Amino acid sequence: MTAASILLRFTAFALLRFRRNNLDRCCYKTAKLDKLVNRPDASLLRGLIWNSLLNLHRCSIMTDANQTENLEQTMQRLGNQAKEASRTLAKASGKQKSEALLAAAAELNASRAKVLAANEIDLKNAVKKQLSDSMVDRLRLDDARIDGIIAGIKAIAAMSDPVGRVLSEWDRPNGLEIQRVSTPLGVIGVIYESRPNVTADAGALCLMSGNAVILRGGSDSFHSSTAIAQAMQAGVASTGLPETSIQLVPAVDRDAVGMILAGLNGSIDVLVPRGGRSLVERVQNESRVPVFAHLEGICHVFIDREADLKMASDVVLNSKMRRTGICGAMETLLIDKQWSKENVASVLNDLIEAGCEIRGDEQICVVEPRAAAADESDWIKEYLAATLSVKIVDDVDDAIQHVNHFGSHHTEAIVTANNETADHFLGGIDSAILLHNASTQFADGGEFGMGAEIGIATGKMHARGPVGVEQLTSFNYRVRGTGQTRP
């Protein structure tokens, strides 16, 4: 038996004793433990050790300086390290950042076996927790999905540097030359739930935009996210940029979320929540720093009286049924009362044949007897399922009023052959993304040619719509003179 095997078994035994005695604190040195659990002779005990660590309610973390710290100290250390890393990233060239991301992608590929082993632990825990099939699918990683994650990192690495761009410039009569230049935001906190791919997407987007990032993933994907983050850190560090440019909170304690929302004593500049309504709502209500987010996606399609039947049917079917569980999926269909009943019946039949449940107003239920009667609550529901509320409206102004009253300011579309009507609709709706004769499911940064996105923002300050690398920047003014003084 090797010395490493003996030490590994001793570690497992110690952890079991902590669990048996119901102790509430333990110390472990994360870097050395990570090396141990990746040795070939550690495969049998890897899951035991990680599960033991995860199930400890509160752990003290042993730093490289052999100093024990509590959760609050750990979080503040992450914040301080991120702030320091952000200063280095702000000065890094686009070439440096691209090389760091390519190295991160290569390291992730080399760590594929470790990532899949970590994901297997998360999947087994998900089954024990009796998570839904859709939740388990969100957690699941395989070679194809890891290939997709790697391809996404490489795509971000190939993007133009969003930092240092001259956004506008002008000269003053006194000879001053003024430029508005894009700059990083600083440190971005990302709080997300079960999708481990967010670890890579958010890490890559933040780094390419010159920002450090603190990631707080959900407990369901803790092992997978940890393995991905460690691979990316190693890749970034190998190119000379700070390993702490990308950090994952090394605990599942919910108190960590509260500390992030408080801003870690000024360390965090912006927060991005990725998850369900309860998570986003908490972040928006409790955060002391700016938030890029949308609460929900109650998206509408309006079929105008001058809409082509085939185009309307294609847009409606794609908007609802391509993927029902994404924020850009249509949840309410509005139809002009002047559009023929035969056309209305045809579109509703296409939806039902595709497996969609219709909840309609009184007029819709007359046209389509298979529709269930809608109530007022249906106009504000984000179904995220093959269910659609449908309503007949008087005209385009009635449609605008409905959307502005019941919508969530996310994405809306109009189908019409009349450009003036389309412009009237687009100009009257207070939403982040508006489409004419196109599916709401184009509400995506990749489809906009922006590369990956960290999310969709429906607020009106700074970022709105898909939040990609350009939206993760701010700007400053750079003024050059020849000794001018103000009279």
ChimeraX attribute file (.defattr): number of C-alpha atoms within 10 A of each C-alpha:
attribute: neighborCount
match mode: 1-to-1
recipient: residues
	/A:1	6
	/A:2	8
	/A:3	7
	/A:4	13
	/A:5	15
	/A:6	10
	/A:7	12
	/A:8	21
	/A:9	14
	/A:10	12
	/A:11	17
	/A:12	17
	/A:13	12
	/A:14	14
	/A:15	21
	/A:16	16
	/A:17	12
	/A:18	17
	/A:19	17
	/A:20	9
	/A:21	8
	/A:22	11
	/A:23	13
	/A:24	12
	/A:25	14
	/A:26	18
	/A:27	15
	/A:28	17
	/A:29	16
	/A:30	14
	/A:31	11
	/A:32	10
	/A:33	14
	/A:34	14
	/A:35	10
	/A:36	19
	/A:37	19
	/A:38	14
	/A:39	13
	/A:40	9
	/A:41	15
	/A:42	17
	/A:43	13
	/A:44	10
	/A:45	15
	/A:46	21
	/A:47	18
	/A:48	15
	/A:49	21
	/A:50	19
	/A:51	16
	/A:52	15
	/A:53	19
	/A:54	18
	/A:55	11
	/A:56	19
	/A:57	15
	/A:58	17
	/A:59	23
	/A:60	19
	/A:61	22
	/A:62	18
	/A:63	15
	/A:64	11
	/A:65	7
	/A:66	11
	/A:67	11
	/A:68	17
	/A:69	16
	/A:70	13
	/A:71	19
	/A:72	13
	/A:73	13
	/A:74	20
	/A:75	21
	/A:76	18
	/A:77	15
	/A:78	22
	/A:79	26
	/A:80	18
	/A:81	20
	/A:82	28
	/A:83	24
	/A:84	18
	/A:85	23
	/A:86	25
	/A:87	17
	/A:88	16
	/A:89	25
	/A:90	19
	/A:91	14
	/A:92	16
	/A:93	15
	/A:94	21
	/A:95	14
	/A:96	18
	/A:97	24
	/A:98	24
	/A:99	21
	/A:100	27
	/A:101	29
	/A:102	25
	/A:103	24
	/A:104	29
	/A:105	27
	/A:106	18
	/A:107	21
	/A:108	28
	/A:109	19
	/A:110	12
	/A:111	17
	/A:112	19
	/A:113	14
	/A:114	19
	/A:115	24
	/A:116	20
	/A:117	18
	/A:118	23
	/A:119	26
	/A:120	19
	/A:121	20
	/A:122	25
	/A:123	23
	/A:124	12
	/A:125	17
	/A:126	18
	/A:127	12
	/A:128	9
	/A:129	10
	/A:130	11
	/A:131	14
	/A:132	11
	/A:133	11
	/A:134	10
	/A:135	15
	/A:136	21
	/A:137	13
	/A:138	15
	/A:139	21
	/A:140	20
	/A:141	23
	/A:142	13
	/A:143	12
	/A:144	9
	/A:145	12
	/A:146	18
	/A:147	16
	/A:148	13
	/A:149	23
	/A:150	22
	/A:151	14
	/A:152	20
	/A:153	28
	/A:154	20
	/A:155	16
	/A:156	26
	/A:157	25
	/A:158	18
	/A:159	14
	/A:160	15
	/A:161	19
	/A:162	20
	/A:163	24
	/A:164	18
	/A:165	14
	/A:166	14
	/A:167	12
	/A:168	11
	/A:169	13
	/A:170	10
	/A:171	12
	/A:172	8
	/A:173	6
	/A:174	11
	/A:175	12
	/A:176	15
	/A:177	15
	/A:178	16
	/A:179	19
	/A:180	18
	/A:181	18
	/A:182	21
	/A:183	21
	/A:184	29
	/A:185	21
	/A:186	26
	/A:187	29
	/A:188	29
	/A:189	29
	/A:190	25
	/A:191	24
	/A:192	22
	/A:193	20
	/A:194	23
	/A:195	23
	/A:196	27
	/A:197	23
	/A:198	21
	/A:199	28
	/A:200	24
	/A:201	18
	/A:202	25
	/A:203	29
	/A:204	34
	/A:205	27
	/A:206	29
	/A:207	29
	/A:208	33
	/A:209	28
	/A:210	32
	/A:211	31
	/A:212	36
	/A:213	31
	/A:214	29
	/A:215	26
	/A:216	25
	/A:217	28
	/A:218	20
	/A:219	19
	/A:220	24
	/A:221	27
	/A:222	26
	/A:223	27
	/A:224	29
	/A:225	29
	/A:226	22
	/A:227	24
	/A:228	31
	/A:229	23
	/A:230	21
	/A:231	24
	/A:232	31
	/A:233	26
	/A:234	19
	/A:235	23
	/A:236	28
	/A:237	16
	/A:238	16
	/A:239	17
	/A:240	11
	/A:241	19
	/A:242	21
	/A:243	20
	/A:244	23
	/A:245	29
	/A:246	30
	/A:247	24
	/A:248	23
	/A:249	21
	/A:250	20
	/A:251	24
	/A:252	20
	/A:253	17
	/A:254	11
	/A:255	12
	/A:256	19
	/A:257	20
	/A:258	15
	/A:259	16
	/A:260	27
	/A:261	24
	/A:262	16
	/A:263	23
	/A:264	20
	/A:265	11
	/A:266	14
	/A:267	22
	/A:268	26
	/A:269	18
	/A:270	21
	/A:271	25
	/A:272	25
	/A:273	25
	/A:274	23
	/A:275	20
	/A:276	12
	/A:277	14
	/A:278	10
	/A:279	15
	/A:280	21
	/A:281	17
	/A:282	14
	/A:283	25
	/A:284	21
	/A:285	10
	/A:286	11
	/A:287	19
	/A:288	18
	/A:289	17
	/A:290	17
	/A:291	24
	/A:292	28
	/A:293	26
	/A:294	26
	/A:295	24
	/A:296	23
	/A:297	25
	/A:298	25
	/A:299	31
	/A:300	32
	/A:301	32
	/A:302	30
	/A:303	31
	/A:304	25
	/A:305	20
	/A:306	14
	/A:307	21
	/A:308	16
	/A:309	19
	/A:310	12
	/A:311	16
	/A:312	24
	/A:313	22
	/A:314	15
	/A:315	21
	/A:316	28
	/A:317	19
	/A:318	20
	/A:319	25
	/A:320	31
	/A:321	20
	/A:322	14
	/A:323	16
	/A:324	21
	/A:325	15
	/A:326	17
	/A:327	25
	/A:328	27
	/A:329	32
	/A:330	32
	/A:331	28
	/A:332	29
	/A:333	23
	/A:334	24
	/A:335	25
	/A:336	21
	/A:337	17
	/A:338	13
	/A:339	17
	/A:340	13
	/A:341	13
	/A:342	11
	/A:343	16
	/A:344	21
	/A:345	15
	/A:346	16
	/A:347	19
	/A:348	24
	/A:349	17
	/A:350	15
	/A:351	22
	/A:352	16
	/A:353	10
	/A:354	13
	/A:355	12
	/A:356	19
	/A:357	18
	/A:358	26
	/A:359	22
	/A:360	26
	/A:361	19
	/A:362	16
	/A:363	14
	/A:364	25
	/A:365	18
	/A:366	12
	/A:367	16
	/A:368	18
	/A:369	11
	/A:370	16
	/A:371	21
	/A:372	16
	/A:373	17
	/A:374	19
	/A:375	12
	/A:376	9
	/A:377	9
	/A:378	20
	/A:379	23
	/A:380	18
	/A:381	19
	/A:382	23
	/A:383	20
	/A:384	19
	/A:385	16
	/A:386	20
	/A:387	23
	/A:388	26
	/A:389	27
	/A:390	28
	/A:391	22
	/A:392	22
	/A:393	21
	/A:394	13
	/A:395	17
	/A:396	22
	/A:397	14
	/A:398	13
	/A:399	27
	/A:400	22
	/A:401	14
	/A:402	17
	/A:403	25
	/A:404	14
	/A:405	13
	/A:406	18
	/A:407	26
	/A:408	22
	/A:409	26
	/A:410	27
	/A:411	30
	/A:412	33
	/A:413	27
	/A:414	29
	/A:415	28
	/A:416	21
	/A:417	16
	/A:418	12
	/A:419	11
	/A:420	10
	/A:421	18
	/A:422	20
	/A:423	12
	/A:424	13
	/A:425	21
	/A:426	19
	/A:427	12
	/A:428	16
	/A:429	21
	/A:430	20
	/A:431	22
	/A:432	21
	/A:433	24
	/A:434	23
	/A:435	18
	/A:436	19
	/A:437	20
	/A:438	20
	/A:439	26
	/A:440	28
	/A:441	22
	/A:442	17
	/A:443	23
	/A:444	22
	/A:445	19
	/A:446	13
	/A:447	12
	/A:448	11
	/A:449	9
	/A:450	17
	/A:451	19
	/A:452	23
	/A:453	21
	/A:454	25
	/A:455	22
	/A:456	29
	/A:457	23
	/A:458	24
	/A:459	18
	/A:460	13
	/A:461	10
	/A:462	12
	/A:463	21
	/A:464	20
	/A:465	26
	/A:466	25
	/A:467	23
	/A:468	26
	/A:469	28
	/A:470	20
	/A:471	20
	/A:472	28
	/A:473	22
	/A:474	17
	/A:475	17
	/A:476	14
	/A:477	14
	/A:478	12
	/A:479	13
	/A:480	13
	/A:481	11
	/A:482	9
	/A:483	7
	/A:484	10
	/A:485	7
	/A:486	4
	/A:487	3
